Structures are given as C-alpha cells and as structure tokens.
Amino acid sequence: MPPDEIRRPGVTRDALTTWVLSRAAIFFVSFAGLWMLADTKAGDVPSYLGRWDRWDTHLFLDLAKFGYRGYRTHTTDVHLEAFFPGEPLAMRVGHLLTGSWTAGALLVSAVAGAVAMIALARLGALEGGEAVGSRAVLYLVLSPYAVFLAAGYSEALFLAFALSSWLAARRGHWLVAGLLAGGAAFVRIDGLFLGVALVVEWLVRGRPYQLRSGLPLAAPWVVTAGFFAYLHSVTGDWLAWLHAERDGWGRSLTAPWTALHTSWNAAFSPTQGAGYEWSFRAEILAVFLGVALTIVLFVLRRWGEATFVGLQVVALACSAYYLSVARSTVLWFPLWVLLARWSVRREWLHRAYLAVAPALMAVGVVSFTSGRWVG
C-alpha cells in the first residue's frame, strides 16, 4: 500500500475512535471496581484519581515533583535513578495543564497513547491494509496488560515515540526516525534496543553505502549517554542506573536458566502470595511468548523487528528473576500487527481473541486500581 493510502483520514479516525472508546471502557471498569470492591460506606469511598496513584506511578510522580537531586530529601522512595526522565518531565506538563499530579499523569498517557495508536494503525495499514491497522490497535488496547497504557506509566509515551520512529523508518525518513528514537531513549532503556533495531532496518531497507543517512540513528545512544552523565553529576556514579536497578529491584545479570529457575520457584511456591504467584506465572508465559515471537520474526525475515523484540526478551530473561516481562508485551508492536494480519485471514482467531482478551484486560484494570500487583 503506497504512503498516500495510509494517510487517509479513515486510518486515523478508526485508531482514535478505538482509543477513545477503550479509555471509556477502562474508566467504567475501574470506577465500577472502585465502588463494588470498596469495603466501606458509600460516603467513604476513596477518590477515583487516588486509585491510579499506584506502584511506579507514585515513583514517577516523586521524580516529577522533586527531580533526581531533590527526591532523597523530600520522599522516602529510593533508587529512583532507575527511571528515565522523559515520563516525569511529561508529568510536569500534565500537572501544569490539569492542576493535579495524578490527573496530569493520566493525561500524558491518554495523549501519548493516541499518537501511538495512530502510528500503529498506519504501520498495520502498510502491512495489509486498513483492516490490519484497525485490528492491530484493537488487539493492543484490549490486551491483558493494556492497563499500563492508561496508567501513569512510561509505556504509552515510549510507544508514541517508538512507533512514530518505526513508521518514519519504513518510509525511509531516517533523520526523523533517529530523532524520534532519541525521544524514546529519553523515556525508557528500551530506546537502546529500538536504536539497534533501526540500524538493522537501515542496513536492510536503507542505503548503508550512504553513511550520512544513517548517522541520525545514533541519537538513542547519545541521549542515553547524556542521561548517564547527568546521573553521574548527581550521584558521582557512572553506573547509577544499573546500581539503582540492582539495589531497588534486585535486578542483575544472570544466566537465563538461573532466572527461569528462580521465577519458576516463585510461580509455584505454596508460600507465595496468591497475586504474586499469578503474576510470576504470567511472566514465564510472556518470556516464552517473546522467544516464540522472535523466532517467527526471524523466519519471516523481519530482521529489524526481530532485533527489537529479541533484545528485550534477552535482557528480561537474563535478569535475576522475571519482572515486568508480561507488561512489556504492550511494547512488542510486531506482535499486534502479526496477530491482526493472521486474523484477517482466519476470522475464528479474531472472534477467539475478542472472547478472551477483554475479560483479562478488565482483570488487570481492577487489580491495578485496587492496589494489587499486576506486573
């Protein structure tokens, strides 16, 4: 499909419609869960916004309020150097617009998610027409961990940059692709994986003999190096990010079989908390899914996309234990495009997904807003 086809208003309109309606569905599910699960009188039901100030959202907000230099003085949270600055800075803007830190965080995810869904729909349209683009968006917003695209987390903002960057690369606009990838690297460490994948894509689709066209693809490394240098100026430690991951979340490099063994024991231990045991099982399934997806992408000779997913899977599967792998599935945009392509040819797959995914998504929303660990 030529580029002018994917710029048609229908692709953008369908993506935005799906995104807005899915936000309404998440609002309804979370609001209903707030009331139905509240073990109190109606007049004492806690605030709706307060239910979204959970887990990493609270940590991002601490950074947004106090920065890397001030959080140690103003909060009890530690090791916040593990978080990149893109999301906290965006939250500051959201706070200026809404007057509320939590509402501002939700606004950032809502706007960034809209941008990401438009880019995803256009990527899908490039692969197989508007039906593929529309279904890719639908499948992502209904995925089991789609709550993290609504919450004040960095996934939506990262996808806005990453998907737009990939779309620019597919069109051969390497300067734009590199700059947007730099934005993605300002949000998450996954921006480095995106940077490697873009170089692979440039070697396959671009003109590698014209070195100048590929120079902008160095942006993710420049941005990440700049962030590490800034952390050094604050902490005196060039590896502050790695040490924060280790000291705050127990993440360190280990053999993949050791990580699997540790995660397996946590997933099937009778002494493990029920919610955490469920989550560890989902993490293990996500690793297997990521490995399978990477293999499929290699078989299909989608080298750049296989690199992007594969590097994430390797990094997550070689951590001390599986953490946030299932949540990372929302970042694996090739998964949703491939699933959409297959479902167009096999209608039963479309029906099966719609029969199962919305329920799992609702469980994730209710669990997150109730303060349970989701991933």
Secondary structure, DSSP 8 states (H G I E B T S, - for coil): --HHHHTSHHHHHHHHHHHHHHHHHHHHHHHHHHHHT--S-GGG---TGGGG--THHHHHHHHHHHHHHHHHHH-S---GGGS-SHHHHHHHHHHHHHS-HHHHHHHHHHHHHHHHHHHHHHHHHHHH-HHHHHHHHHHHHTSTTTHHHHSSSSHHHHHHHHHHHHHHHHTT-HHHHHHHHHHHHTT-THHHHHHHHHHHHHHHHS-TTSHHHHGGGGHHHHHHHHHHHHHHHHHS-TTHHHHHHHHHH---B--HHHHHHHHHHHHT-TTS-HHHHHHHHHHHHHHHHHHHHHHHHHHTT-HHHHHHHHHHHHHHHTBSS--SHHHHGGG-HHHHHHHHHHHHH-HHHHHHHHHHHHHHHHHHHHHHHTT----
